[in-house]
Amino acid sequence: MTARGKLLARRCAFNAGTPKSSLREFATPKPQMDFHGRRWTRRPFASIGVHLNEHEASYFAHMQLENYAAGTWVKGSGKQSELFDASTGDLVATTSSGGLDFAHMLHYARTVGGPPLRKMTFPERGRMLKALALYLMERKDKYYQISYKTGATKADSWVDIEGGIGNLFANASLRRTLGNMPFYVDGEAIKTSKQGTFIGHHIMVPKEGVAVHINAFNFPIWGMLEKVAVNWMAGVPAVVKPATVTSYLTEAMVKDIVASGIVPEGAIQLIVGSAEGLLDHVMSQDVVTFTGSASTGRMLKRHDRIIDESVPFNMEADSLNAIVLGPDACRAPRSSTSSSRKWARR
């Protein structure tokens, strides 16, 4: 349904006194008619006499999130998931990953994002992470305002936002210990012949694939940054799939990361909807990480492609998510409420 169609359906519902819960039953209005039955052409809402009251305006004051795929911001097609403010229940955004070509996204990461990262030395990658951390820290206030919509308190948001950025700083400091080369030299050379005419020396080189990160809802920023900091330091690009319900916070930060120009093109891509089918295209040089429920993690780990290609799969499934609401619960100021994300961690 188009924005105009939603508006007209919404207006019809309000005029008829239809409860909000049944709004989805409204079909898209015929494109040639307005809600009074008159013919109309493409004109602004004001020009056809549509005036939003406060309740209606709050419903339409949301955005459709965008995926970042192959260097382009793309709004997903098809059915949209609705994302709500955890405190007020207001609609914050809609999102979808419909229309994305996951195979192309992974290929783009391997062929566009990977080569420049692999050419960089550890000191160069470390300085890149530090520059990005400083850039994001200057914009942290914006992330706090968005984070409150996820149900987080100031303390929760501090851990997620500034703690997540802290991961960039921490990994950046490793540049002093890993040498001044694009690869890591492991230990000393080993003599394998009596006269020393034949020796062996282990080195660790970046994988030529992509790190696929599937993250949990309670850390939309930390969950991303703690992972991409590691793969970038290792010279590997990433495709990030945050939990859909809080993905609007992840999207806000990824937009700033891309706009900064600090990381190479292709170093990060974002999926803000379903990732069904994504693992069908992973290869042996890729890595998959998952944070979430044990049942989902086990299901993904058994994926045919993960097994057939021997793809490394790292699963963190240590969260027990529950919210217990007493019958005497009442609405209180945000500063005094306990957030679902805090209790989810416990």
Sequence and secondary structure as in RCSB ss.txt:
>XXXX:A:sequence
MTARGKLLARRCAFNAGTPKSSLREFATPKPQMDFHGRRWTRRPFASIGVHLNEHEASYFAHMQLENYAAGTWVK
GSGKQSELFDASTGDLVATTSSGGLDFAHMLHYARTVGGPPLRKMTFPERGRMLKALALYLMERKDKYYQISYKT
GATKADSWVDIEGGIGNLFANASLRRTLGNMPFYVDGEAIKTSKQGTFIGHHIMVPKEGVAVHINAFNFPIWGML
EKVAVNWMAGVPAVVKPATVTSYLTEAMVKDIVASGIVPEGAIQLIVGSAEGLLDHVMSQDVVTFTGSASTGRML
KRHDRIIDESVPFNMEADSLNAIVLGPDACRAPRSSTSSSRKWARR
>XXXX:A:secstr
  HHHHHHHHHHHHHHT  GGGGGG     TTB TTS B  S  GGGGT    HHHHHHH  EE  EEETTEEE 
 BSS EEEE TTT  EEEEE  BT  HHHHHHHIIIIIHHHHHHS HHHHHHHHHHHHHHHHTTHHHHHHHHGGG
T  HHHHHHHHHHHHHHHHHHHGGGGTS SSSSEEEEEEEE STTSSSEEEEEE   SS EEEE  TT TTHHHH
HHHHHHHHTT  EEEE  GGGHHHHHHHHHHHHHHT S TTSEEE  S  TTGGGG  TT EEEEES HHHHHHH
HT HHHHHTT  EEEE          TT     GGGS  HHHHHH 
